[in-house]
Amino acid sequence: MLKPDFFYSALAQRGTSFFTGVPDSLLKSFCAYVTDHTDENNHIIAPNEGCAIALASGHHFATGSIPLVYMQNSGQGNAINPLLSLADSDVYKIPLLLLIGWRGEPGVHDEPQHIKQGKVTCSLLDAMGIPYQILTENGDELEKQLEEAYCYMRKHSAPYALVVKKGCFADYKLISTIPDKATLKREEAIETVIGSAPENAIFVSTTGMASRELFELREKLGQSHQSDFLTVGSMGYASQIALAIALSKPNRPVYCLDGDGATLMQMGGMTTIGTRAPKNLIHVVLNNGAHDSVGGQPTVGQQVDLCGIAKACGYTKAASVANKPNLSEALKELSSSAGTAFLEILVAKGARPDLGRPTTTPQQNKAAFMEYLHD
């Protein structure tokens, strides 16, 4: 395996000192090492991958050095626009080193939302004209790979990618963790929310732990899964799915179970919710200030006023809670009157170690959910 400190030092020797991106489980050890060994002005965890490309470009303009942008391959979609219309050699010619986690690599078992992305990861780079190599685990080979990558970036002033397979990086645990602001567990918060919801309520949950916990809670409580849409991919878009359903089903209460990282990634969606203002939508953000599903790297979720943002976007009501009694009270208050509601629940990081995954396929989930909506 490739030691994160060795890789980091090899990059530093070639002048790369600025890092930005969105964390990925395959890159978590390297991202953790960067967090612990880079000052905050030279490491920015971006809200989405497109922002990371722009941040890296700005750094190159200011310093002339070659920055590194890290992402899961699912983030390629967010990055395509600035890669082609900003960094490309036909436009501004910006050298960027891309580090891309290869989820869903063909022949390697992974979750269903990663299968298609894994198949097209390399072909997307080919289509964009971005040369790439599969990152080696061997130190001597790494020197050759980086020499080739940096020679290309300097000669052509264009991006170059390193694609990272599962298990490439040796383990490194994050030291610079941020203390929890709450003791309430996310799973306990979700159970409280679904327990307070009307019988005919509709749920849309975000990618990551929240959907896994919602699925297991239904199993634990002996309840049907048909009222729940589990957005296992498409990070940041659960709220827009919920909005469209709320507008189409105005007489049914709709709950969106969102995360802070997902909310920040596509925050523009809140403006659409607020201006459309359905009277039956409760947008719940489970905020632990971390990308919990991919290694616990921090977000700025607990450093910004999400309730203030929601109100500014036009939400009718907004509340923030950090314990179960206040959560129960807030749910009663927000659901008692019509209007678009925003509820931030501060929760602790982490999940129980035996947390499972949905046992139904995405297609089965969709079919049961649509049948429920059409009843």
C-alpha positions as CSV (number, residue, x, y, z in Angstrom):
1,M,0.0,0.0,0.0
2,L,1.0,3.6,-0.6
3,K,1.8,5.5,2.6
4,P,0.0,8.9,2.6
5,D,3.1,10.7,4.0
6,F,5.2,9.4,1.2
7,F,2.8,10.5,-1.4
8,Y,2.4,13.9,0.3
9,S,6.1,14.4,0.4
10,A,6.5,13.4,-3.3
11,L,3.9,16.1,-4.2
12,A,5.6,18.7,-2.0
13,Q,8.9,18.0,-3.8
14,R,7.3,19.0,-7.0
15,G,5.8,22.2,-5.7
16,T,2.3,21.1,-4.8
17,S,1.2,22.7,-1.5
18,F,-2.4,23.5,-2.1
19,F,-5.1,20.9,-1.7
20,T,-8.9,21.1,-2.3
21,G,-11.7,18.8,-3.0
22,V,-14.6,16.7,-1.6
23,P,-13.7,13.7,0.6
24,D,-14.0,10.1,-0.6
25,S,-13.8,6.9,1.3
26,L,-11.0,5.5,-1.0
27,L,-9.0,8.7,-0.3
28,K,-9.8,9.1,3.3
29,S,-6.3,8.3,4.7
30,F,-4.6,10.7,2.3
31,C,-7.3,13.4,3.0
32,A,-6.8,12.9,6.7
33,Y,-3.0,13.3,6.4
34,V,-3.5,16.5,4.3
35,T,-5.8,17.9,7.0
36,D,-3.3,17.2,9.8
37,H,-0.3,18.5,7.9
38,T,-1.5,21.4,5.9
39,D,-2.4,24.9,7.1
40,E,-6.0,25.9,6.6
41,N,-5.3,28.4,3.8
42,N,-3.7,25.6,1.7
43,H,-6.4,23.0,2.3
44,I,-10.0,23.8,1.6
45,I,-12.7,21.1,1.7
46,A,-15.0,22.4,-1.0
47,P,-18.8,22.2,-1.0
48,N,-18.7,20.5,-4.4
49,E,-16.1,19.3,-6.9
50,G,-16.8,22.2,-9.3
51,C,-15.9,24.7,-6.6
52,A,-12.7,22.7,-5.9
53,I,-11.6,23.1,-9.6
54,A,-12.3,26.9,-9.3
55,L,-10.4,27.2,-6.0
56,A,-7.4,25.3,-7.4
57,S,-7.5,27.5,-10.5
58,G,-7.5,30.6,-8.5
59,H,-4.5,29.3,-6.5
60,H,-2.6,28.6,-9.7
61,F,-3.3,32.2,-11.0
62,A,-2.0,33.6,-7.7
63,T,1.1,31.4,-7.2
64,G,1.9,29.7,-10.5
65,S,2.2,26.4,-8.7
66,I,0.3,23.2,-9.5
67,P,-2.5,22.4,-7.0
68,L,-4.1,19.0,-6.3
69,V,-7.9,18.4,-6.5
70,Y,-9.3,15.3,-4.9
71,M,-12.7,13.7,-5.4
72,Q,-14.7,10.6,-5.6
73,N,-15.4,9.6,-9.2
74,S,-19.1,10.4,-8.6
75,G,-17.9,14.0,-8.4
76,Q,-16.6,14.0,-12.0
77,G,-20.0,15.3,-13.1
78,N,-19.8,18.3,-10.8
79,A,-16.3,19.0,-12.1
80,I,-16.8,18.6,-15.9
81,N,-18.1,22.2,-16.5
82,P,-15.1,24.0,-15.0
83,L,-12.6,21.4,-16.3
84,L,-13.8,22.0,-19.8
85,S,-14.7,25.7,-19.8
86,L,-12.1,27.0,-17.3
87,A,-9.1,24.7,-17.0
88,D,-9.0,23.1,-20.5
89,S,-6.0,23.8,-22.8
90,D,-8.4,25.3,-25.3
91,V,-9.5,27.9,-22.7
92,Y,-7.3,29.1,-19.8
93,K,-4.8,26.3,-19.9
94,I,-4.6,25.5,-16.1
95,P,-2.4,22.7,-14.8
96,L,-4.2,20.7,-12.1
97,L,-3.5,17.3,-10.6
98,L,-6.7,15.4,-10.1
99,L,-6.8,12.6,-7.6
100,I,-10.0,10.5,-8.2
101,G,-11.3,7.6,-6.1
102,W,-12.5,4.8,-8.3
103,R,-15.7,3.6,-6.7
104,G,-17.5,0.9,-8.6
105,E,-14.4,-0.2,-10.4
106,P,-15.4,-3.1,-12.8
107,G,-14.9,-6.4,-11.1
108,V,-14.8,-5.0,-7.6
109,H,-17.9,-5.3,-5.5
110,D,-19.5,-1.9,-4.6
111,E,-22.9,-0.4,-3.9
112,P,-25.4,0.0,-6.8
113,Q,-25.1,3.8,-7.1
114,H,-21.4,3.4,-8.0
115,I,-21.7,0.7,-10.7
116,K,-22.3,2.9,-13.7
117,Q,-19.9,5.6,-12.5
118,G,-17.2,3.0,-12.1
119,K,-17.7,1.8,-15.7
120,V,-17.3,5.3,-17.2
121,T,-14.7,6.8,-14.9
122,C,-11.8,6.4,-17.3
123,S,-13.8,7.0,-20.4
124,L,-15.0,10.3,-19.1
125,L,-11.4,11.4,-18.7
126,D,-10.7,10.2,-22.2
127,A,-13.7,12.1,-23.5
128,M,-12.4,15.3,-21.8
129,G,-9.0,14.8,-23.2
130,I,-7.5,14.5,-19.7
131,P,-4.6,12.0,-19.6
132,Y,-4.5,9.7,-16.6
133,Q,-2.7,6.8,-14.8
134,I,-3.9,4.3,-12.2
135,L,-2.1,5.3,-9.1
136,T,0.6,2.8,-8.1
137,E,1.2,1.5,-4.6
138,N,4.9,1.1,-5.3
139,G,7.2,3.9,-4.2
140,D,9.7,3.6,-7.1
141,E,6.9,3.5,-9.7
142,L,5.2,6.4,-8.0
143,E,8.2,8.6,-8.8
144,K,8.0,7.7,-12.4
145,Q,4.2,8.3,-12.5
146,L,4.5,11.7,-10.9
147,E,7.4,12.7,-13.1
148,E,5.3,11.9,-16.2
149,A,2.3,13.8,-14.8
150,Y,4.2,16.9,-13.8
151,C,6.1,17.0,-17.1
152,Y,2.8,16.8,-19.0
153,M,1.1,19.5,-16.8
154,R,4.0,21.9,-17.1
155,K,4.4,21.4,-20.9
156,H,0.7,21.6,-21.8
157,S,-0.6,23.7,-18.9
158,A,-3.5,21.3,-18.6
159,P,-5.1,18.9,-16.0
160,Y,-3.8,15.4,-15.4
161,A,-5.5,12.7,-13.4
162,L,-4.4,9.9,-11.1
163,V,-7.2,7.3,-10.5
164,V,-7.1,5.5,-7.2
165,K,-8.2,1.9,-6.7
166,K,-9.7,0.6,-3.5
167,G,-7.1,-0.2,-0.9
168,C,-4.3,1.8,-2.6
169,F,-3.6,4.0,0.5
170,A,-2.3,2.6,3.7
171,D,-4.4,3.5,6.8
172,Y,-4.0,6.9,8.5
173,K,-6.3,8.1,11.2
174,L,-7.4,11.8,11.4
175,I,-5.9,13.5,14.4
176,S,-7.5,17.0,13.9
177,T,-11.0,16.1,14.8
178,I,-13.6,18.6,15.8
179,P,-15.5,18.0,19.0
180,D,-19.2,17.2,18.8
181,K,-21.6,20.0,19.6
182,A,-24.4,17.5,20.4
183,T,-24.8,14.1,22.0
184,L,-27.9,13.1,20.1
185,K,-27.2,10.3,17.7
186,R,-28.3,10.7,14.1
187,E,-30.2,7.4,14.1
188,E,-32.0,8.4,17.3
189,A,-33.0,11.7,15.7
190,I,-34.3,10.0,12.6
191,E,-36.4,7.6,14.7
192,T,-37.9,10.6,16.6
193,V,-38.7,12.3,13.3
194,I,-40.5,9.3,11.7
195,G,-42.2,8.6,15.0
196,S,-43.8,12.1,15.0
197,A,-44.8,12.0,11.3
198,P,-48.4,11.5,10.2
199,E,-49.3,8.0,9.0
200,N,-49.5,9.2,5.3
201,A,-46.2,11.0,5.4
202,I,-43.7,10.7,2.6
203,F,-39.9,10.5,3.3
204,V,-37.0,11.3,1.0
205,S,-33.6,10.6,2.5
206,T,-30.1,11.7,1.4
207,T,-27.2,9.6,0.4
208,G,-24.9,8.0,3.0
209,M,-25.7,7.0,6.6
210,A,-29.1,8.7,6.8
211,S,-30.7,6.4,4.2
212,R,-29.1,3.3,5.7
213,E,-30.4,4.2,9.2
214,L,-33.9,5.0,7.9
215,F,-34.0,1.6,6.2
216,E,-32.9,-0.2,9.4
217,L,-35.3,1.7,11.6
218,R,-38.2,0.6,9.5
219,E,-37.0,-3.0,9.9
220,K,-36.6,-2.5,13.7
221,L,-40.1,-1.0,14.0
222,G,-41.7,-3.5,11.7
223,Q,-42.8,-0.8,9.3
224,S,-43.1,-0.8,5.6
225,H,-40.4,0.8,3.4
226,Q,-42.8,1.9,0.7
227,S,-43.2,5.5,2.0
228,D,-39.4,6.1,1.8
229,F,-37.3,7.1,-1.2
230,L,-33.6,6.4,-0.4
231,T,-31.4,8.7,-2.5
232,V,-28.4,6.4,-2.3
233,G,-26.5,8.5,-4.9
234,S,-26.9,12.0,-6.3
235,M,-25.5,13.7,-3.3
236,G,-27.2,17.1,-2.6
237,Y,-30.3,16.5,-4.6
238,A,-32.7,14.8,-2.2
239,S,-34.3,18.1,-1.3
240,Q,-35.2,18.8,-4.9
241,I,-36.8,15.3,-5.3
242,A,-38.7,16.1,-2.1
243,L,-39.8,19.5,-3.4
244,A,-41.2,18.2,-6.6
245,I,-43.1,15.5,-4.7
246,A,-44.5,18.0,-2.2
247,L,-45.7,20.2,-5.1
248,S,-47.4,17.3,-6.8
249,K,-48.9,15.9,-3.6
250,P,-50.0,19.0,-1.7
251,N,-52.3,17.1,0.7
252,R,-49.5,14.7,1.9
253,P,-46.8,15.8,4.4
254,V,-43.3,15.4,2.8
255,Y,-40.1,15.1,4.9
256,C,-36.7,15.4,3.5
257,L,-33.9,13.9,5.6
258,D,-30.8,15.7,4.5
259,G,-27.2,16.0,5.6
260,D,-25.0,19.1,6.2
261,G,-22.5,18.0,3.5
262,A,-25.3,17.3,1.0
263,T,-27.1,20.6,1.8
264,L,-23.9,22.6,1.3
265,M,-23.0,20.8,-1.9
266,Q,-26.1,22.0,-3.7
267,M,-27.3,24.9,-1.5
268,G,-28.9,26.6,-4.4
269,G,-31.7,24.2,-4.2
270,M,-32.9,25.9,-1.0
271,T,-33.7,29.0,-3.1
272,T,-36.1,27.0,-5.2
273,I,-37.7,25.4,-2.1
274,G,-38.1,28.8,-0.5
275,T,-39.6,30.6,-3.5
276,R,-41.9,27.7,-4.4
277,A,-42.9,27.5,-0.8
278,P,-45.0,24.3,-0.6
279,K,-47.1,24.2,2.5
280,N,-46.4,20.5,3.2
281,L,-42.6,20.2,3.2
282,I,-40.3,19.8,6.2
283,H,-36.7,20.0,5.2
284,V,-34.7,18.3,8.0
285,V,-30.9,18.7,8.0
286,L,-29.0,16.2,10.2
287,N,-25.9,18.3,10.9
288,N,-22.8,16.7,12.5
289,G,-20.3,19.0,10.8
290,A,-18.7,16.1,8.9
291,H,-18.6,14.0,5.8
292,D,-19.5,11.0,8.0
293,S,-19.8,8.4,5.3
294,V,-16.3,8.9,3.8
295,G,-14.0,9.3,6.7
296,G,-15.3,12.1,8.9
297,Q,-13.6,15.0,7.2
298,P,-15.1,18.3,8.4
299,T,-17.7,20.4,6.7
300,V,-18.5,24.0,7.5
301,G,-22.1,23.0,8.4
302,Q,-21.8,24.0,12.0
303,Q,-19.9,27.2,11.2
304,V,-22.7,28.8,9.2
305,D,-26.3,29.8,10.1
306,L,-28.3,27.3,8.1
307,C,-31.6,28.5,9.7
308,G,-30.8,32.1,8.7
309,I,-30.0,30.9,5.2
310,A,-33.3,29.0,5.0
311,K,-35.3,32.1,6.2
312,A,-33.4,34.3,3.7
313,C,-34.4,31.8,0.9
314,G,-38.1,32.1,1.9
315,Y,-38.8,29.1,4.2
316,T,-41.8,29.9,6.3
317,K,-40.3,28.6,9.6
318,A,-36.9,27.5,10.8
319,A,-35.6,26.0,14.0
320,S,-32.4,24.4,15.3
321,V,-32.2,21.8,18.0
322,A,-29.5,19.7,19.7
323,N,-31.4,17.3,22.0
324,K,-34.3,14.9,21.9
325,P,-36.8,17.0,24.1
326,N,-36.3,20.1,22.0
327,L,-36.5,18.0,18.8
328,S,-39.9,16.6,19.8
329,E,-41.2,20.0,20.6
330,A,-39.9,21.5,17.4
331,L,-41.5,18.8,15.3
332,K,-44.9,19.5,17.0
333,E,-44.6,23.2,16.3
334,L,-43.3,22.9,12.7
335,S,-46.0,20.4,11.7
336,S,-48.9,22.1,13.4
337,S,-49.2,25.0,10.9
338,A,-48.9,25.1,7.1
339,G,-45.8,26.3,5.5
340,T,-42.3,25.3,4.3
341,A,-40.3,24.3,7.4
342,F,-36.6,24.0,7.9
343,L,-35.3,21.9,10.9
344,E,-31.6,21.7,11.7
345,I,-30.8,18.9,14.1
346,L,-27.3,19.0,15.6
347,V,-26.2,15.4,15.9
348,A,-23.0,13.6,17.0
349,K,-20.6,12.1,14.4
350,G,-20.4,8.4,13.8
351,A,-22.8,5.5,13.4
352,R,-23.1,2.1,15.1
353,P,-20.5,-0.4,13.7
354,D,-23.1,-3.0,12.8
355,L,-25.2,-0.6,10.6
356,G,-26.3,-2.5,7.5
357,R,-27.3,-1.4,4.0
358,P,-30.7,-1.5,2.3
359,T,-31.5,-5.0,1.1
360,T,-33.7,-3.8,-1.7
361,T,-32.3,-2.6,-5.1
362,P,-32.8,1.0,-6.2
363,Q,-35.4,-0.3,-8.8
364,Q,-37.4,-2.1,-6.1
365,N,-37.3,1.0,-3.9
366,K,-38.6,3.2,-6.8
367,A,-41.4,0.8,-7.7
368,A,-42.7,0.4,-4.2
369,F,-42.4,4.2,-3.6
370,M,-44.3,5.1,-6.7
371,E,-47.0,2.6,-5.9
372,Y,-47.3,4.3,-2.5
373,L,-47.5,7.7,-4.0
374,H,-50.2,6.7,-6.4
375,D,-52.5,5.1,-3.9
